Amino acid sequence: MLVFPNAKINLGLNVVERRPDGYHNLETIFYPIPLQDVLEIVTFDENPNLPHPTDCDFMLHASGIPVIGKPEENLVVRAYHLLKVEFPIPPIHIFIYKHIPSGAGLGGGSSDAAYMLKLLRDKFSLPLSDDDLEERASRLGADCAFFIRNNPTFATGIGNIFTPMPQLALKGYHFVLVKPDIFVSTRDAFALIHPHKPIKKLTEIVSLPISKWREAGLCNDFEESVFAKHPAIGSIKQKLYALGADYASMSGSGSSLFGLYREKPFENNTILQEYFPGSFCWMCELE
């Protein structure tokens, strides 16, 4: 079975307060975008031409953007083992093609994990509802659970308390994503943040026309500290506005930035790439 885990962006991100457990309470809006990885699972018995190791219950085959870390620590493998403890799932081959950049604030790893849970449920007919999968996904990471239902969502807590926003739609807008070759440490981004309660609610701001979001105060609180340490990331946001974006922002704690345009700013992705050399660039019309 084959699925296509997608990325997300944050429409606004407010760091509200530091919690006694050391984490931070947030307010943000997760919005799915059609930038996708590819994920497939095949049981050892389904393809006799593939190797069948006797000392483990999975094999991870990764391609595309390099996957860093040990296979057993990968979120898709952790998702597999999470359900295997409960259900008699056979040994599997896991094939993943990475197209979503990592360390970009786009939730690629979290999406892969959530889609793995859904893929295992569907392939092996496991008696699990979406609510059940959300609970298990939350054990893998704060925003993993979002990708179970994968709809526009207002998130609070540490990003794990969800309120659906079915009225929020960016259909017809042209979306530009730029991820420079700059690593942003999430730990450092949080260390430099100054928690505060926002003046206006995110849900109220995004009910306005997109062209009004910037002046209404929709922002990502991480931008101040990240741009100070990495001015090149801030300059990309300025370029996105210079190209006519109705709204531009960093996603998550960085380092990717996106712009929303009423008119297509570039003829194709090749020209977009030439405008932002050395960066991962991607453009689409949202549906």
C-alpha positions as CSV (number, residue, x, y, z in Angstrom):
1,M,0.0,0.0,0.0
2,L,1.2,3.5,-0.9
3,V,0.4,6.8,0.7
4,F,1.6,10.4,0.3
5,P,2.3,12.2,3.7
6,N,2.0,15.9,3.2
7,A,3.6,18.9,4.9
8,K,2.0,21.7,7.0
9,I,2.6,25.4,7.6
10,N,1.9,27.5,10.7
11,L,-0.4,30.5,10.2
12,G,0.7,32.5,13.1
13,L,2.6,31.0,16.0
14,N,2.4,32.6,19.5
15,V,4.5,31.3,22.4
16,V,2.1,32.1,25.2
17,E,3.9,30.9,28.4
18,R,6.5,28.6,29.8
19,R,5.1,25.5,31.6
20,P,6.3,24.0,34.9
21,D,7.5,20.9,32.9
22,G,9.8,23.1,30.8
23,Y,7.7,23.0,27.7
24,H,5.8,26.0,26.3
25,N,2.2,26.6,25.7
26,L,1.5,27.7,22.1
27,E,-1.2,29.0,19.9
28,T,-1.0,28.3,16.2
29,I,-3.0,27.3,13.2
30,F,-1.9,24.2,11.3
31,Y,-2.7,24.3,7.6
32,P,-1.9,21.3,5.3
33,I,-0.1,21.9,2.1
34,P,0.4,19.4,-0.8
35,L,4.2,19.1,-0.6
36,Q,4.5,15.3,-0.1
37,D,6.7,12.4,0.8
38,V,6.0,8.9,-0.4
39,L,5.5,6.0,2.0
40,E,4.9,2.3,1.2
41,I,4.9,-0.9,3.3
42,V,5.3,-4.4,2.0
43,T,5.3,-7.5,4.3
44,F,8.3,-9.8,4.1
45,D,6.0,-12.5,2.7
46,E,4.6,-10.3,-0.1
47,N,7.9,-10.0,-2.0
48,P,10.3,-12.9,-1.9
49,N,12.8,-11.0,-3.9
50,L,13.5,-8.6,-1.1
51,P,15.9,-9.7,1.8
52,H,14.3,-11.2,4.8
53,P,16.5,-10.5,7.8
54,T,16.1,-12.9,10.7
55,D,17.3,-10.5,13.5
56,C,14.7,-7.7,13.1
57,D,11.1,-7.2,12.2
58,F,11.5,-4.3,9.7
59,M,13.8,-3.0,7.0
60,L,13.8,0.7,6.2
61,H,14.6,1.7,2.6
62,A,15.0,5.5,2.3
63,S,15.6,7.6,-0.8
64,G,15.3,11.3,-1.8
65,I,16.5,13.8,0.7
66,P,18.9,12.0,3.0
67,V,17.4,10.6,6.2
68,I,19.6,11.3,9.3
69,G,19.8,9.0,12.3
70,K,19.5,5.3,13.1
71,P,16.7,3.4,11.3
72,E,15.2,2.2,14.6
73,E,14.9,5.9,15.8
74,N,13.0,7.0,12.7
75,L,9.4,8.1,13.5
76,V,7.9,5.7,10.9
77,V,9.7,2.8,12.6
78,R,8.6,4.0,16.0
79,A,5.0,4.3,14.7
80,Y,5.2,0.7,13.5
81,H,6.5,-0.6,16.8
82,L,3.9,1.4,18.7
83,L,1.1,-0.6,17.0
84,K,3.0,-3.9,16.9
85,V,3.0,-4.0,20.7
86,E,-0.8,-4.0,20.5
87,F,-1.5,-6.0,17.4
88,P,-0.1,-9.0,15.5
89,I,1.5,-7.0,12.7
90,P,4.0,-9.0,10.6
91,P,7.5,-8.0,9.7
92,I,7.5,-5.3,7.0
93,H,9.7,-3.5,4.5
94,I,9.2,0.3,4.8
95,F,9.9,2.4,1.7
96,I,10.1,6.1,2.1
97,Y,11.0,8.8,-0.4
98,K,11.7,12.1,1.3
99,H,10.7,15.3,-0.5
100,I,9.7,17.4,2.4
101,P,12.8,19.1,3.8
102,S,13.7,18.3,7.4
103,G,14.4,20.9,10.1
104,A,12.2,23.3,8.2
105,G,9.1,23.7,10.4
106,L,7.0,21.8,7.9
107,G,6.2,18.7,10.0
108,G,7.6,16.2,7.5
109,G,8.7,13.6,10.0
110,S,5.5,14.0,12.0
111,S,3.4,13.5,8.9
112,D,5.3,10.4,8.0
113,A,4.6,8.9,11.4
114,A,0.9,9.7,11.3
115,Y,0.5,8.3,7.8
116,M,2.3,5.2,8.9
117,L,-0.3,4.7,11.7
118,K,-3.1,5.2,9.2
119,L,-1.4,2.9,6.6
120,L,-0.9,0.1,9.2
121,R,-4.5,0.4,10.3
122,D,-5.9,0.2,6.7
123,K,-3.5,-2.5,5.5
124,F,-4.1,-4.9,8.4
125,S,-7.7,-3.9,9.2
126,L,-6.9,-2.8,12.8
127,P,-9.9,-1.9,15.0
128,L,-8.7,1.7,15.5
129,S,-10.8,4.9,15.0
130,D,-9.2,8.3,14.1
131,D,-9.6,9.2,17.7
132,D,-7.6,6.1,18.6
133,L,-4.9,7.0,16.1
134,E,-4.7,10.6,17.3
135,E,-4.0,9.4,20.9
136,R,-1.3,7.1,19.7
137,A,0.2,9.7,17.4
138,S,0.5,12.2,20.2
139,R,2.9,9.7,21.9
140,L,5.2,10.1,19.0
141,G,5.3,13.9,18.9
142,A,3.2,17.0,19.7
143,D,2.1,17.7,16.2
144,C,1.9,14.2,14.9
145,A,-1.7,13.9,15.8
146,F,-2.7,16.8,13.5
147,F,-1.9,14.7,10.5
148,I,-4.4,12.0,11.3
149,R,-7.3,14.2,10.2
150,N,-5.1,16.6,8.3
151,N,-7.5,19.6,8.2
152,P,-7.0,23.3,9.1
153,T,-6.8,23.3,12.9
154,F,-6.3,25.8,15.7
155,A,-3.8,24.2,18.1
156,T,-3.1,25.1,21.7
157,G,-1.3,23.5,24.6
158,I,2.1,22.3,23.3
159,G,0.5,22.1,19.9
160,N,-1.6,19.0,20.8
161,I,-5.1,20.4,21.7
162,F,-7.1,20.8,18.5
163,T,-10.0,22.9,17.4
164,P,-11.0,22.2,13.8
165,M,-11.3,25.3,11.5
166,P,-13.4,24.0,8.5
167,Q,-14.2,27.6,7.5
168,L,-10.5,28.4,6.8
169,A,-9.6,27.9,3.2
170,L,-6.8,29.2,1.0
171,K,-8.1,27.8,-2.2
172,G,-7.0,29.6,-5.3
173,Y,-4.0,31.3,-3.7
174,H,-0.5,30.7,-5.1
175,F,1.8,29.3,-2.5
176,V,5.6,29.8,-2.6
177,L,7.9,27.9,-0.2
178,V,11.6,28.7,0.3
179,K,13.8,26.7,2.6
180,P,17.4,28.1,2.7
181,D,20.3,25.8,3.5
182,I,20.5,27.1,7.1
183,F,20.0,24.9,10.2
184,V,17.9,26.4,13.0
185,S,18.1,24.8,16.3
186,T,14.6,24.4,17.8
187,R,16.1,24.4,21.3
188,D,18.0,27.7,20.6
189,A,14.8,29.2,19.1
190,F,12.9,28.5,22.3
191,A,15.8,29.6,24.5
192,L,15.7,33.1,23.0
193,I,11.9,33.5,23.0
194,H,10.0,35.8,25.3
195,P,6.5,34.2,26.0
196,H,3.6,36.6,26.0
197,K,-0.2,36.5,25.4
198,P,-1.2,37.9,22.0
199,I,-3.3,41.0,21.8
200,K,-5.6,39.5,19.1
201,K,-6.8,35.9,18.8
202,L,-5.4,34.1,15.8
203,T,-8.8,32.7,14.9
204,E,-10.1,36.3,14.7
205,I,-7.2,37.5,12.5
206,V,-7.5,34.7,10.0
207,S,-11.2,35.4,9.5
208,L,-10.1,38.6,7.8
209,P,-9.0,38.8,4.1
210,I,-5.5,37.5,3.7
211,S,-4.3,40.9,2.6
212,K,-5.2,42.2,6.1
213,W,-3.4,39.5,8.1
214,R,-0.1,41.3,8.3
215,E,-1.4,44.6,9.5
216,A,-3.8,42.8,11.9
217,G,-0.7,41.3,13.7
218,L,-0.6,37.7,12.4
219,C,3.0,36.7,13.2
220,N,5.4,33.9,14.2
221,D,7.0,34.7,17.5
222,F,10.1,32.8,16.6
223,E,11.0,35.2,13.8
224,E,12.5,37.9,16.0
225,S,15.2,35.6,17.5
226,V,15.7,33.5,14.4
227,F,16.1,36.5,12.1
228,A,18.5,38.2,14.6
229,K,20.7,35.1,14.5
230,H,20.2,34.3,10.8
231,P,19.6,37.6,8.9
232,A,19.6,35.7,5.6
233,I,16.3,34.0,6.6
234,G,14.8,37.4,7.4
235,S,15.9,38.7,4.0
236,I,13.9,35.9,2.3
237,K,10.7,37.1,4.0
238,Q,11.4,40.6,2.7
239,K,11.9,39.3,-0.8
240,L,8.6,37.4,-0.7
241,Y,6.8,40.6,0.2
242,A,8.7,42.5,-2.5
243,L,7.4,39.9,-5.0
244,G,3.8,40.9,-4.0
245,A,2.9,38.4,-1.3
246,D,-0.4,39.2,0.5
247,Y,1.1,37.4,3.5
248,A,4.5,35.9,4.2
249,S,5.9,34.2,7.3
250,M,8.3,31.6,8.7
251,S,6.8,28.2,9.5
252,G,7.3,26.7,12.9
253,S,10.7,27.5,14.4
254,G,12.2,27.7,10.9
255,S,14.0,27.7,8.6
256,S,11.4,27.6,5.8
257,L,9.4,30.6,4.8
258,F,6.3,30.9,2.7
259,G,4.3,33.5,0.8
260,L,0.7,33.6,-0.3
261,Y,-0.1,35.3,-3.6
262,R,-3.3,36.2,-5.5
263,E,-1.3,36.1,-8.8
264,K,1.3,33.6,-9.7
265,P,4.7,35.3,-8.9
266,F,6.8,33.0,-11.1
267,E,6.1,31.2,-14.4
268,N,7.5,27.9,-13.0
269,N,9.6,26.4,-10.2
270,T,12.8,26.6,-12.3
271,I,12.6,30.5,-12.3
272,L,11.7,30.4,-8.6
273,Q,14.8,28.4,-7.9
274,E,16.9,30.9,-9.8
275,Y,15.6,33.7,-7.7
276,F,16.5,31.9,-4.5
277,P,19.7,30.1,-5.4
278,G,21.0,27.5,-2.9
279,S,17.5,27.1,-1.3
280,F,14.9,24.4,-1.6
281,C,12.0,26.1,-3.5
282,W,8.6,24.9,-4.3
283,M,5.4,26.5,-5.7
284,C,1.8,25.4,-6.2
285,E,-1.8,26.7,-6.4
286,L,-3.7,25.7,-3.3
287,E,-6.9,23.7,-3.8
